[in-house]
Amino acid sequence: MGKEIKATMIEETLHFEIEPVFMPYQSVYNNFARIEGECDVYLGYESRDNEVMIKDYDRGMKKEKNHFAFAAYYDYGMIGFALGYKTSRGAIYLSHLYIEPMYQGWGIGNNLLKQAENVAALYSSNMDVFPLANAVKFYQHYGYKTMKDDVMTKKLSNVTGGVFPVFEWCDELTAKLNVKVDTDLLKHQKFHPIFIYLNKDNTIDGVATRLPDRKKIVVVNDKKGMVSRNWEYELMAALDKCR
């Protein structure tokens, strides 16, 4: 009975937020390693050293092209994260998705996975994952199917009509631009926030970024009156919110 009451209290108060992770701060790596370690994913095997995990995250986020990362926060603390990247053959691969054990089962993994899929859909029609054995049912529940070599994959739906984070600018996005913006500047914005407004016709009608000196740049298609101002407001709000 006591366990049921505790679960109900958590369910009523657990208002978590999912945010993109642009900057590879040491504290981010520390949290990634802490959460992975708490999940006991190597149960039955020798656990990975904490420092090794931190170095792996640092190397992955700094060297992998078109990496993406999202973190779940509750009461100002990180309680879960998803991390992936675009491979050299153009595929999108989700490499990590971990939730602190006490917060599992409350929809956090689903929300992190959805955010990762939205970003993946900007570049590819599929996303792949090589799941741990205890996560296979989770991915199956959300439409992933096992292919060869135990890799699971899902055909992604196109995302349109909303604000999406961009972790590294690429030619696929330039081809969708419907606004005048310095794409060379965007390509040098790795580790600094970039957000786009993707319209229903799959064109990018707004771009926002924050430079290293904290200066904000917001450009929208200004030919649509009030709609354009709404896009500008949404992009500014996304910039202001990101850590």
Salt bridges, closest charged atoms under 4 A:
GLU19 OE1 - ARG243 NE 2.68
GLU36 OE2 - ARG48 NH2 2.97
GLU38 OE2 - ARG34 NH1 3.60
ASP56 OD2 - ARG48 NH1 2.41
ASP56 OD1 - ARG59 NH2 2.47
ASP58 OD1 - LYS62 NZ 3.13
GLU100 OE2 - ARG34 NH1 2.54
GLU117 OE2 - LYS154 NZ 3.29
ASP128 OD2 - ARG89 NH2 3.83
GLU168 OE2 - LYS65 NZ 3.61
GLU168 OE1 - LYS190 NZ 3.71
ASP171 OD1 - LYS187 NZ 3.39
GLU172 OE2 - LYS86 NZ 2.28
ASP240 OD1 - LYS216 NZ 2.19
